[in-house]
């Protein structure tokens, strides 16, 4: 790890603080009329996703955390973990389901995702903006029941439940926005 100055902060940079591992959401250099300059920041905890507002003195040193990003393929589930394979060197690692958070609801066997790792710990997952999933079960659409904007719950192949239009049936492939968890369109 290397120490960096608060004057060198950039959005998205990862830093290690005594409170934990954080990414910088936004920062602002402030030079008041009297007194020393300071840097006001908004930080997101990479493990718990909570947001912290913290003020640093100008030119204060903090530890920069190096986050490795690697494209990994979901191979199979192994108890309370999933086995993922690095697409570059084919190394396999076990990842605890809890460390993936909501991302596990959008991943099927064979899908790829960008894993963010700090040392050997997985601290985040980047998914594509939209994924295609098959509907496992939902109430069938009734002929003539076409109320504009009406929705019904549907369970997807990963176990995720989303609201879909009335015309969608079991076995249909649909696109889901991974950022909001909402139905986009039929695939």
C-alpha positions in Angstrom: 0.0 0.0 0.0 1.1 3.5 -0.6 0.3 6.7 1.2 -1.3 9.5 -0.9 -2.1 13.1 -0.1 -5.7 14.2 0.3 -4.9 16.8 -2.5 -4.6 13.8 -4.9 -8.1 12.4 -4.2 -10.2 11.3 -7.2 -13.7 10.0 -7.4 -13.8 6.2 -7.3 -10.4 5.9 -5.6 -10.2 3.4 -2.8 -8.6 4.3 0.5 -7.9 2.4 3.7 -9.0 4.2 6.9 -9.1 2.9 10.5 -12.9 2.7 10.1 -12.5 0.3 7.1 -12.1 0.2 3.3 -13.8 3.1 1.5 -14.3 4.4 -2.0 -14.5 8.2 -2.6 -17.9 9.1 -3.9 -17.2 12.9 -4.0 -14.7 15.3 -2.6 -14.3 19.1 -2.3 -11.2 21.2 -1.5 -12.1 24.1 0.7 -9.9 27.1 1.4 -11.6 29.3 4.1 -10.6 32.9 4.6 -8.8 32.1 7.8 -7.5 28.8 9.0 -6.0 25.9 7.0 -7.4 24.4 3.9 -9.3 21.1 4.2 -10.9 18.4 2.0 -14.6 17.5 2.6 -15.4 14.0 1.3 -18.3 11.6 1.0 -17.1 8.0 1.3 -18.8 4.6 0.7 -17.8 1.6 2.8 -16.9 -1.2 0.3 -18.0 -4.0 2.7 -21.2 -2.6 4.2 -22.2 0.0 1.5 -22.9 2.6 4.2 -22.0 6.3 3.4 -19.7 8.3 5.6 -18.9 12.0 5.4 -15.4 12.8 6.6 -13.2 15.9 6.6 -9.4 15.7 6.2 -6.7 18.4 6.5 -5.2 19.5 3.2 -2.1 17.5 2.4 -3.0 14.8 5.0 -1.6 11.4 4.1 -4.0 8.4 3.9 -3.4 4.8 2.7 -4.5 4.1 -0.9 -6.0 0.7 -1.3 -5.3 -1.2 -4.5 -8.4 -2.9 -5.7 -7.8 -5.6 -8.3 -10.6 -6.1 -10.9 -10.8 -9.3 -12.8 -13.4 -10.8 -15.0 -14.6 -14.1 -13.5 -17.1 -16.7 -14.7 -19.6 -18.3 -12.3 -19.0 -22.0 -12.6 -21.2 -23.7 -9.9 -22.6 -23.4 -6.4 -20.7 -25.2 -3.6 -22.7 -25.1 -0.4 -22.7 -21.5 0.9 -20.1 -20.4 -1.7 -19.9 -20.2 -5.4 -16.9 -21.3 -7.5 -15.7 -18.6 -9.9 -13.0 -18.9 -12.6 -10.7 -16.2 -13.7 -11.1 -15.7 -17.5 -7.4 -14.8 -18.0 -5.5 -17.5 -16.1 -8.3 -20.0 -15.3 -7.6 -19.9 -11.6 -10.7 -21.0 -9.5 -11.7 -19.3 -6.3 -14.5 -19.9 -3.8 -16.5 -16.8 -3.1 -18.9 -16.5 -0.1 -22.5 -15.7 -1.3 -22.7 -12.9 1.3 -19.8 -11.1 -0.2 -21.6 -10.9 -3.6 -24.7 -9.2 -2.1 -27.6 -8.6 -4.5 -25.4 -9.5 -7.5 -26.1 -13.2 -6.9 -29.7 -12.7 -7.9 -28.6 -11.8 -11.4 -25.9 -14.5 -12.0 -26.5 -17.9 -13.5 -23.9 -20.6 -14.1 -21.7 -19.7 -17.0 -22.3 -15.9 -16.6 -19.3 -13.5 -16.2 -19.0 -10.6 -13.8 -16.2 -8.2 -12.9 -15.0 -9.0 -9.3 -13.3 -6.4 -7.2 -10.8 -7.9 -4.8 -8.7 -6.3 -2.0 -6.0 -8.9 -1.4 -7.9 -12.2 -1.3 -11.2 -10.6 -0.1 -14.0 -9.9 -2.6 -15.3 -6.4 -1.9 -17.6 -5.7 -4.8 -19.1 -7.0 -8.1 -19.7 -5.1 -11.3 -22.5 -6.6 -13.4 -23.5 -5.7 -17.0 -26.2 -3.0 -17.1 -28.9 -5.6 -18.1 -29.1 -9.4 -18.0 -31.4 -11.8 -19.7 -33.2 -14.3 -17.4 -35.9 -16.9 -17.9 -39.2 -16.7 -15.9 -39.5 -19.8 -13.8 -43.1 -19.1 -12.6 -45.8 -16.5 -12.8 -49.5 -16.4 -13.3 -50.4 -16.8 -17.0 -51.7 -13.8 -18.9 -55.4 -13.8 -19.4 -56.7 -13.0 -22.9 -58.2 -9.5 -23.0 -56.6 -8.5 -19.6 -54.5 -5.7 -21.0 -54.9 -2.9 -18.5 -52.3 -0.3 -19.3 -49.3 -0.5 -16.9 -50.7 -3.4 -14.9 -48.0 -5.6 -13.3 -47.8 -9.0 -11.7 -45.0 -10.7 -9.7 -42.7 -13.2 -11.5 -40.1 -15.5 -10.1 -37.0 -15.8 -12.3 -34.6 -18.8 -12.7 -32.2 -17.3 -10.1 -35.0 -16.9 -7.5 -35.3 -13.1 -7.9 -38.9 -11.8 -7.9 -39.7 -8.9 -10.2 -42.8 -7.1 -11.3 -43.6 -7.8 -15.0 -46.4 -6.8 -17.4 -49.5 -9.1 -17.6 -48.6 -10.5 -21.1 -45.4 -12.2 -19.9 -45.7 -15.9 -19.4 -43.6 -18.7 -17.7 -40.6 -19.7 -19.9 -40.3 -16.3 -21.5 -36.8 -14.7 -21.5 -36.8 -11.1 -20.2 -34.2 -8.3 -19.7 -33.7 -7.0 -16.2 -31.9 -3.8 -15.3 -29.2 -4.9 -12.7 -29.0 -1.4 -11.2 -32.7 -1.1 -10.3 -33.9 -4.7 -10.5 -36.7 -3.7 -12.8 -38.2 -5.4 -16.0 -37.0 -3.7 -19.2 -38.4 -5.8 -22.1 -38.9 -9.3 -23.4 -35.7 -10.8 -25.0 
